[in-house]
Amino acid sequence: MPRMKPEDVELFLSQPHVGVLATLRRDGMPYTVPVWWLWKDGAVWLTGTYSRVWCKQLLRDGRASLCIESGPPFTGHVEFDGTCTAYEPTDFDIWPISRELAEKYVGRGDPANAAAVDAFFANMQTEPRLLFKLTPSVTRAIDMRVYRGKRADREYQAAQEESP
């Protein structure tokens, strides 16, 4: 698989793609959930509420994986395996990063969405919320825009093109 160039990884991670977070249940089975995320200073930030299953699981066992996938025009995926650290509002100001998440996903870089961002962020502040910082120990970044398939796949496709 073709690895994504570092500059493309940064561009990919700046986009509002939804990720799928995998956490661990008490019995060790994985649990997956779609999440919004923010790539900042070499880590992934996630926000949730204390009542969410995945937040409870991360508070108990911080091991997690996040898979972020996108279709055209930037077909690829980035995956992180690592450990999450919880940041609670009593010890850490969670709101600046939470605001950045709202701006990324609700605002989408469009000033016309400012009122929607403000409303969404105001609602976030009424919830019993916390942040998690996923520090990657393993990162995989695959650029599917340049993937040509395994050799056998390419040979099969070429033979199909030559057939009448």
Phi, psi and omega in degrees: 000138179284127179285147179283138177294147182307320180292329177286327177299313180298317178296315179302315183287347176277347183275153182275055175283142175281139177253163174245118182265133174249124175240179182247131173286169179304324182276004178092351178289144178287152177231129181241149181206140175287140182217156166272149185212161179224124176271119184208125175054044175076016179218163177254130179252137179230144175236143179203183178249157183301334183276348181287140182303312184294328177292316177300318181295318179291328176294329179276319183214111188283358180291135183203163171228145176231127177245125180242122184233148178216145173268192182305149009275353182241074183285121179177182174207150177233135180232142177234132168247139180178200182238137179262139173248132180276140174236115184256149186298340179287337184243350189208139178282098184282348191286323178301317180288322177300320177297318178300321177297315178298318179295320181296312187267326179268317181285321179050035176072012182249114180304336179294344180265009185302318181294322178293322177297313180301316181293317180296315181295320177300320178294319178305321184288350177271352185261153175283086193253154173215169179244152170234138175250114177269111178266113185289136169256336177223135176230133175235131180225114185244129179261101182282353178292336182247005180288127182249006179087165176293160183307315180299322178296316180296318179296318178297315180297319179296319179296322179294323179291330181278339181289143177285000000 
